Structures are given as structure tokens and as C-alpha cells.
Amino acid sequence: MPRTDNDTWDLATSVGATATMVAAARAIATKAPHRLIEDRFAEPLVRAVGVDFFTRWASGDLVAADVDDDESGWKLEHMPDAMAARTRFFDTFFQEATQAGIRQAVILASGLDARAYRLAWPADMTVFEIDQPQVIEFKTATLAALGAVPKADLRVVAVDLRHDWPKALLRAGFDTSRPTAWIAEGLFGYLPPAAQDRLLDNITALSADGSRLGCEAVPDMSQLDLEKAREMMRRATARWRQHGFDLEFADLGYEGERNDVGAYLNRLGWRSAAIRMSQLLADNGIAAIPQTNDSVSVADTIYYSSVLSV
């Protein structure tokens, strides 16, 4: 079902299911022989969500190569490596921000992100997590049942990012006078183009000088490329349905012309460095994701690390 402006979800449906898929990929990456990341909460969280397809994949009972479409450039098989590199990028981003003295962080659309529980935060660190109320409630309760304790002053903010999240964040104790480390991981494509701009505008308005932003974006696509990408995803998910998971990922994003994230941030006063997923994989000693004739590849995703200078 196509997205609507006020749709909601839990972690087994719609956009929420992508968070569970990513957590399953992190669970697999955590068990890799030469792992880049360690997220011991990923697999228990995936199991608690209860989507059998992802539970079997995370536990090794389902082999991605058996459900991938051979002709598609988007494969479940590639996700653990890609998510390991992505997770490492954002973990390092936070580590460098805290080493620079930043003591306030915001995780936008936090999903099943367990960084507040697994990273070695400074003792005086405050971490804000923003996501849909159902998502926040589920993750908080599940981690508590596992006996997990945040390693920072964690403040959850249950609000849709398409609504007035700045007010909710301020109400939770966010301090606009302090530099902040923000991350937007796997987010922009699930926002309407205008909402993406508003999000970046609001982040800038709330940020003190020296704040940092880590985010990712997919390069702009022509309408022809978009059709190819949509068809590629439909071929991939058709195979998943044969294994009991029915969700059309091609319908989860918002279409329309978007501003280039790097250029937009520069206009707002951020100085940005960019790196592609293909380079992240190479830098971390991970094999390249094979390229096909499809117009879109996860290897083309761009990761930005930006610093605000006002």
C-alpha cells in the first residue's frame, strides 16, 4: 500500500519493517568471523518483533541467497556487509563527536538502534531518541525485559518526524545552547521531499555552533532510473513472499524531486565531507557489492559528516 502523510507503523509493518530488516542484518554482521560491529541486542530485538522471515534470517535458518532474485541488483545477501559498514560509519561519527567534547546526541528515526545501550558514552552524555510512539514503546519495553541499561542519560521522544518534533524534543530537555551530534540513518527516502528539507532546516535551527550531523542519502535519480529501481525492488520482494513475508518495499518511499543533501546543508552553513558506500566497504576490507546494469545500487549511497559553523 502506498504511503500517506499521516500513516503510522509498528516494527512489523510498513517503514517499521525496514528497521527490523536492518537489525537482522546487524545481527548477522555481529556473528561474522571478522566482524566490524558488535550489536548483541540486534537479534533479541528482531526475535521480539516476531516477523518470522527476519527471525529466521537473523538466526541463520534462512539463507539470503536462497531468496534473492538473481537478476536484481538489490540482494538481501549484501545487506549484512553493507549494514556493518554503515553502522561502523555512524558509530565512529559519535565516537569522534564525543572526543571533540560534544555531550548531547539526537538519533532521528531511531527504530531498533541500540546505540544508547551499547556504545561507550562519556559519563555526562545525554542521548535523545526520536521515533513513532509504537516503535519507542516496543523497543524500550523489550530492552528493559532483556535487562539492558542505557550507558547514557537516555531520553525518548515519541513523535512522528513529519509533525512538530522540535517542540517535543525541547520538552524532553534538549538544550539548544550546547553543540549536538545528530544522525539521520536510513531516513531521508522515507520522508516526502519537502519534509526532508524541513528536517534539515529544523536541525540547523536547533543546533549550536560546532554541532555535527551524520546522514546518508541516495543520489538523485531520473524518472527512468526510478522506474528501474522500483522494478528491481519488486522482483526482490516477490521472492520474499514465497517465503512468507509480504511487504512491498517499493511503496515505502516518497517520490518527487529532492534537493541534493550535501548542497542543501552547505547553504545552511554546514561544512560537509562525503563518502560513498563503495568506499566504506573498501576502507573496511569488505568485498565490493557487485554492480549490475540496474541504475541503483546500495554501493552508490552517500554518507555525509557535517559540522555547523555559524
C-alpha positions as CSV (number, residue, x, y, z in Angstrom):
1,M,0.0,0.0,0.0
2,P,1.5,3.4,-1.0
3,R,2.4,5.8,1.8
4,T,0.1,8.6,3.1
5,D,1.0,11.7,5.0
6,N,-0.3,10.6,8.4
7,D,0.4,6.8,8.2
8,T,1.8,5.1,11.3
9,W,3.5,1.8,11.8
10,D,5.0,-0.7,14.2
11,L,8.2,-2.7,13.7
12,A,6.5,-5.4,11.7
13,T,4.7,-3.2,9.2
14,S,5.5,-0.5,6.6
15,V,8.6,1.6,7.3
16,G,9.0,-0.1,10.7
17,A,9.7,-3.4,9.0
18,T,12.8,-1.8,7.4
19,A,14.2,-1.1,10.8
20,T,13.7,-4.8,11.7
21,M,15.4,-5.9,8.5
22,V,18.4,-3.6,9.2
23,A,18.6,-5.0,12.8
24,A,18.6,-8.5,11.4
25,A,21.4,-7.6,9.1
26,R,23.3,-6.2,12.1
27,A,22.7,-9.4,14.0
28,I,24.3,-11.4,11.1
29,A,27.2,-8.9,10.8
30,T,27.8,-9.3,14.6
31,K,28.3,-13.1,14.1
32,A,30.7,-12.6,11.2
33,P,34.2,-14.2,11.6
34,H,35.9,-10.8,11.2
35,R,33.2,-8.6,12.4
36,L,33.2,-4.8,12.2
37,I,30.5,-4.2,14.7
38,E,29.1,-5.9,17.8
39,D,25.4,-5.4,18.5
40,R,24.3,-8.1,20.9
41,F,20.8,-6.5,21.2
42,A,20.0,-6.8,17.4
43,E,18.9,-10.5,17.3
44,P,16.8,-10.4,20.5
45,L,15.1,-7.3,19.3
46,V,14.4,-9.0,15.9
47,R,13.0,-12.1,17.6
48,A,10.8,-9.9,19.8
49,V,9.3,-8.2,16.8
50,G,8.2,-11.6,15.6
51,V,8.4,-11.4,11.8
52,D,9.3,-15.0,11.1
53,F,11.2,-14.2,7.8
54,F,13.6,-11.8,9.6
55,T,13.9,-14.0,12.7
56,R,14.9,-17.0,10.5
57,W,17.4,-14.8,8.5
58,A,19.0,-13.3,11.7
59,S,19.4,-16.8,13.3
60,G,20.8,-18.4,10.2
61,D,17.8,-20.6,9.4
62,L,17.1,-18.8,6.2
63,V,19.9,-18.2,3.7
64,A,19.6,-14.9,1.8
65,A,21.0,-16.4,-1.4
66,D,18.1,-18.8,-1.5
67,V,15.5,-16.0,-1.5
68,D,17.3,-13.4,-3.6
69,D,16.4,-12.6,-7.2
70,D,19.4,-13.4,-9.4
71,E,18.7,-10.6,-11.9
72,S,18.2,-7.9,-9.3
73,G,21.0,-5.6,-8.2
74,W,19.4,-5.3,-4.7
75,K,20.0,-8.5,-2.7
76,L,19.4,-9.4,0.9
77,E,22.7,-11.3,0.7
78,H,24.6,-8.0,0.5
79,M,22.8,-6.3,3.5
80,P,24.9,-7.6,6.4
81,D,28.2,-6.3,4.9
82,A,26.5,-3.0,3.9
83,M,24.9,-2.5,7.3
84,A,28.2,-3.4,9.0
85,A,29.9,-0.6,7.1
86,R,27.1,1.8,7.6
87,T,26.8,1.0,11.4
88,R,30.6,1.4,11.7
89,F,30.4,4.8,10.0
90,F,27.8,6.2,12.4
91,D,29.4,4.6,15.5
92,T,32.7,6.3,14.5
93,F,30.8,9.5,13.9
94,F,29.5,9.5,17.5
95,Q,32.9,8.5,18.9
96,E,34.6,11.4,17.2
97,A,31.9,13.8,18.2
98,T,32.3,12.9,21.9
99,Q,36.1,13.1,21.6
100,A,35.6,16.6,20.4
101,G,33.7,17.4,23.6
102,I,30.0,17.1,22.4
103,R,27.8,15.8,25.2
104,Q,24.3,15.8,23.5
105,A,23.2,13.5,20.8
106,V,20.0,13.0,18.8
107,I,19.1,9.8,16.9
108,L,16.4,10.6,14.4
109,A,14.0,7.8,13.5
110,S,15.9,5.5,16.0
111,G,14.0,2.3,15.1
112,L,15.8,-0.6,16.7
113,D,19.0,1.4,17.1
114,A,20.6,0.3,20.4
115,R,23.5,2.8,20.5
116,A,22.3,4.3,23.7
117,Y,22.8,0.8,25.3
118,R,25.9,-0.5,23.5
119,L,28.3,2.4,22.8
120,A,30.8,3.6,25.4
121,W,29.4,7.1,26.1
122,P,31.0,9.6,28.3
123,A,29.6,9.7,31.8
124,D,27.8,13.1,31.3
125,M,26.3,12.2,27.9
126,T,22.6,12.8,27.1
127,V,21.1,10.9,24.2
128,F,17.7,11.6,22.7
129,E,15.9,9.1,20.5
130,I,13.0,10.2,18.3
131,D,10.6,7.8,16.6
132,Q,6.9,6.8,16.2
133,P,5.3,6.1,19.6
134,Q,4.7,2.4,18.9
135,V,8.3,2.0,18.0
136,I,9.7,3.8,21.0
137,E,7.3,1.9,23.4
138,F,8.2,-1.5,22.0
139,K,12.0,-1.1,22.0
140,T,12.1,0.5,25.5
141,A,10.0,-2.3,27.0
142,T,11.9,-5.1,25.1
143,L,15.3,-3.9,26.1
144,A,14.2,-3.5,29.7
145,A,12.9,-7.1,29.7
146,L,16.4,-8.1,28.5
147,G,17.9,-6.4,31.5
148,A,19.6,-3.8,29.2
149,V,20.5,-0.5,30.8
150,P,21.4,2.7,28.8
151,K,25.0,3.8,29.0
152,A,24.0,7.4,28.8
153,D,21.1,9.7,30.0
154,L,18.6,8.4,27.5
155,R,15.5,10.4,26.8
156,V,13.0,9.0,24.4
157,V,10.8,11.3,22.3
158,A,7.8,9.6,20.9
159,V,6.8,11.7,17.9
160,D,6.5,11.4,14.1
161,L,9.2,13.4,12.3
162,R,6.6,14.7,9.9
163,H,5.0,16.5,12.9
164,D,6.3,19.1,15.4
165,W,9.2,17.1,16.7
166,P,11.3,20.1,17.7
167,K,8.7,21.1,20.3
168,A,8.7,17.5,21.7
169,L,12.5,17.4,21.7
170,L,12.7,20.7,23.6
171,R,10.1,19.4,26.1
172,A,12.3,16.4,26.7
173,G,15.1,18.7,27.9
174,F,17.1,19.3,24.7
175,D,19.5,22.3,25.2
176,T,19.9,24.5,22.1
177,S,22.9,26.3,23.6
178,R,25.0,23.1,23.5
179,P,26.6,21.6,20.4
180,T,24.8,18.4,19.4
181,A,25.7,15.3,17.4
182,W,22.8,14.3,15.2
183,I,22.4,11.2,13.0
184,A,19.8,10.5,10.3
185,E,20.4,6.9,9.3
186,G,18.3,5.3,6.6
187,L,15.7,8.1,6.8
188,F,15.5,10.6,4.0
189,G,13.9,8.3,1.4
190,Y,11.0,7.6,3.8
191,L,10.2,11.4,4.1
192,P,8.5,13.5,1.4
193,P,11.0,15.8,-0.3
194,A,9.6,18.9,1.4
195,A,9.7,17.1,4.8
196,Q,13.4,16.3,4.2
197,D,14.1,20.0,3.7
198,R,12.1,20.9,6.9
199,L,14.0,18.3,8.8
200,L,17.4,19.8,7.9
201,D,16.1,23.3,8.5
202,N,14.9,22.3,12.0
203,I,18.1,20.5,12.8
204,T,20.0,23.7,11.8
205,A,17.7,26.0,13.8
206,L,18.2,23.8,16.9
207,S,22.0,23.4,16.6
208,A,24.6,25.5,18.3
209,D,27.9,26.3,16.6
210,G,30.1,23.2,16.3
211,S,27.2,20.8,16.1
212,R,27.7,17.8,13.9
213,L,25.4,15.8,11.6
214,G,25.9,12.4,10.2
215,C,23.4,11.3,7.5
216,E,23.1,9.3,4.3
217,A,21.4,10.0,1.0
218,V,20.8,8.2,-2.3
219,P,21.9,10.2,-5.4
220,D,19.1,11.8,-7.3
221,M,17.5,9.6,-9.9
222,S,15.8,10.4,-13.2
223,Q,12.2,9.1,-13.7
224,L,13.5,6.3,-15.8
225,D,16.0,5.3,-13.1
226,L,13.3,5.4,-10.5
227,E,11.2,3.0,-12.6
228,K,14.1,0.6,-12.8
229,A,14.7,0.9,-9.1
230,R,11.1,0.2,-8.3
231,E,11.0,-2.8,-10.6
232,M,14.3,-4.1,-9.1
233,M,12.8,-4.0,-5.6
234,R,9.5,-5.6,-6.7
235,R,11.5,-8.6,-8.2
236,A,13.4,-8.9,-4.9
237,T,10.3,-8.8,-2.6
238,A,8.3,-11.2,-4.9
239,R,10.7,-13.9,-3.8
240,W,10.3,-13.0,-0.2
241,R,6.6,-13.6,-0.4
242,Q,7.2,-17.1,-1.4
243,H,8.9,-17.5,2.0
244,G,6.1,-16.0,4.0
245,F,7.0,-12.2,4.1
246,D,4.5,-10.0,2.3
247,L,5.6,-6.3,2.1
248,E,6.1,-4.2,-1.0
249,F,9.2,-2.2,-0.2
250,A,8.9,-0.3,-3.5
251,D,5.8,1.5,-2.0
252,L,7.6,2.7,1.2
253,G,9.4,5.7,-0.1
254,Y,8.2,9.1,-1.3
255,E,8.8,10.2,-4.9
256,G,9.4,13.7,-6.2
257,E,12.4,15.9,-6.9
258,R,14.7,16.3,-3.9
259,N,17.3,18.8,-3.1
260,D,20.8,17.4,-3.0
261,V,21.6,16.8,0.7
262,G,25.2,18.0,0.6
263,A,24.4,21.2,-1.3
264,Y,21.4,21.9,0.9
265,L,23.5,21.5,4.1
266,N,26.2,23.8,2.7
267,R,23.7,26.5,2.1
268,L,22.5,26.2,5.7
269,G,26.1,26.7,7.0
270,W,27.3,23.1,7.4
271,R,30.7,22.0,6.1
272,S,30.3,18.5,4.8
273,A,32.6,15.6,3.8
274,A,31.0,12.9,1.7
275,I,31.9,9.2,1.1
276,R,30.1,6.5,-0.9
277,M,29.2,3.1,0.5
278,S,31.6,1.6,-2.1
279,Q,34.5,3.4,-0.4
280,L,33.3,2.5,3.1
281,L,33.3,-1.2,2.1
282,A,36.8,-0.9,0.6
283,D,38.1,1.1,3.6
284,N,36.9,-1.7,6.0
285,G,38.3,-4.5,3.9
286,I,34.8,-5.7,2.8
287,A,34.3,-7.1,-0.7
288,A,32.7,-4.8,-3.2
289,I,29.0,-5.2,-3.9
290,P,28.7,-6.5,-7.5
291,Q,27.4,-3.8,-9.9
292,T,24.7,-4.6,-12.5
293,N,23.1,-2.8,-15.3
294,D,20.4,-1.5,-12.8
295,S,20.6,2.2,-12.2
296,V,20.7,2.0,-8.5
297,S,23.0,0.2,-6.1
298,V,23.4,0.3,-2.3
299,A,27.1,0.9,-3.1
300,D,26.1,4.3,-4.5
301,T,24.6,5.6,-1.2
302,I,26.4,8.7,0.0
303,Y,27.3,9.3,3.7
304,Y,27.8,12.8,5.0
305,S,29.7,14.0,8.1
306,S,28.9,17.7,8.6
307,V,29.9,20.4,11.0
308,L,27.9,23.6,11.6
309,S,29.7,26.9,11.6
310,V,27.5,29.9,12.4
